[in-house]
Amino acid sequence: MGGLVEKQCRNALKALTKGDLTLAEKVATSDYKVNDLEVSINAKCTDLLALRQPAASDLRMIVGVIRMAADLERIGDEAEKIGRLAETIASGRDSVQFREDPKHLGKSAIDLLQGALDAFARLDVEAAIVAAAKDPDIDREFDSITRLSITHMMEQPASVKTLLRINWCARAFERIGDHAVNLCEEVVFLVKGSDVRHLSIKEIQDRYL
Amino acid sequence: MGGLVEKQCRNALKALTKGDLTLAEKVATSDYKVNDLEVSINAKCTDLLALRQPAASDLRMIVGVIRMAADLERIGDEAEKIGRLAETIASGRDSVQFREDPKHLGKSAIDLLQGALDAFARLDVEAAIVAAAKDPDIDREFDSITRLSITHMMEQPASVKTLLRINWCARAFERIGDHAVNLCEEVVFLVKGSDVRHLSIKEIQDRYL
């Protein structure tokens, strides 16, 4: 499920920045695969809880996986949203001028997602924290893209629609970063057994690095 | 937790539409209470799974509650976001002209949330489906508010910042509606035992009403 979601995000970014209509349409219509995986992962986890009555770290793994599947599903939703917006943006007159604006932001969010998935695969708390620590940069980059698009909107009112759509894509990537941080926090929960979801990155670093 | 989150949403809407700075600040700084409740609900559920090894409908209730707490926490995040935006909007020159735009949308989203929480309290599948069925109207209203703000942005480029912030508030209410639909779907899961999260409202109605 993680691999598929990561692929969806990469395709969404490519479709947006290259103005690739076919790829955008593919991303916008493939989300059902992610949804199906979430449903089947949830069913398997509930069965395991009922039949095997796991304890301690096995129990944490199952509870953690249920929550991670929900976050991955939401990342899939954001990728689908970017795919739909990319379809509309690609067909706009002024798309070429702005569509690469969220390129670096998108790449950073996908790197964070990849880091979170790798950390989970190796149950590596340190790697999870290193990945999560990149999120504030993503937030700052989103803010600066937004400031830039406000300037563009004021200067070129005719491009407001396109700029707004591109800003929604940027926001979707920013949210993908947030959900990827949740995945990192689940890795800490799985390994260390403590819920760090509402601590700051700094507090988590101080505690576990 | 549901009551607190609903209260945060009501205060967020009031702070935005009345331009009430004190209330906006209160909403923007009270989200930690919601976060703390999510952490303690999760800890209690994990303990129950470990110590009582529940089966069948008890197990579904616990798994469902873990997921509902995550949705409520996200609704709390959206309310906090609206609170922060309302602070900035209230201090803007052109706020009075536009700040009531999302009033009806916000009210509809909060009604849906209230319906979802009531349906959960009474484990009432029919009420959950009736509440969830209101979401498409909320989505349509968000689209029409967005179209209107695009027109305003093109006509009054100097108000772009305020309009963008108000549109983000509208989007946050639209997302509150989406999360409330997830709560409704959990009620169906708890009572009927089947995962309806990726079915359409129409399919759920056909199956259970």
Chai-1 contact restraints between the chains, C-beta under 6 A:
chainA,res_idxA,chainB,res_idxB,connection_type,confidence,min_distance_angstrom,max_distance_angstrom,comment,restraint_id
A,N35,B,H198,contact,1.0,0.0,6.0,A-B,restraint_1
A,V39,B,D195,contact,1.0,0.0,6.0,A-B,restraint_2
A,T46,B,V63,contact,1.0,0.0,6.0,A-B,restraint_3
A,L49,B,L59,contact,1.0,0.0,6.0,A-B,restraint_4
A,A50,B,A55,contact,1.0,0.0,6.0,A-B,restraint_5
A,A50,B,L59,contact,1.0,0.0,6.0,A-B,restraint_6
A,Q53,B,Q53,contact,1.0,0.0,6.0,A-B,restraint_7
A,A55,B,A50,contact,1.0,0.0,6.0,A-B,restraint_8
A,L59,B,L49,contact,1.0,0.0,6.0,A-B,restraint_9
A,L59,B,A50,contact,1.0,0.0,6.0,A-B,restraint_10
A,V63,B,T46,contact,1.0,0.0,6.0,A-B,restraint_11
A,I150,B,V160,contact,1.0,0.0,6.0,A-B,restraint_12
A,I150,B,K161,contact,1.0,0.0,6.0,A-B,restraint_13
A,M153,B,V160,contact,1.0,0.0,6.0,A-B,restraint_14
A,M154,B,P157,contact,1.0,0.0,6.0,A-B,restraint_15
A,M154,B,V160,contact,1.0,0.0,6.0,A-B,restraint_16
A,P157,B,M154,contact,1.0,0.0,6.0,A-B,restraint_17
A,P157,B,P157,contact,1.0,0.0,6.0,A-B,restraint_18
A,V160,B,I150,contact,1.0,0.0,6.0,A-B,restraint_19
A,V160,B,M153,contact,1.0,0.0,6.0,A-B,restraint_20
A,V160,B,M154,contact,1.0,0.0,6.0,A-B,restraint_21
A,K161,B,I150,contact,1.0,0.0,6.0,A-B,restraint_22
A,D195,B,V39,contact,1.0,0.0,6.0,A-B,restraint_23
A,H198,B,N35,contact,1.0,0.0,6.0,A-B,restraint_24
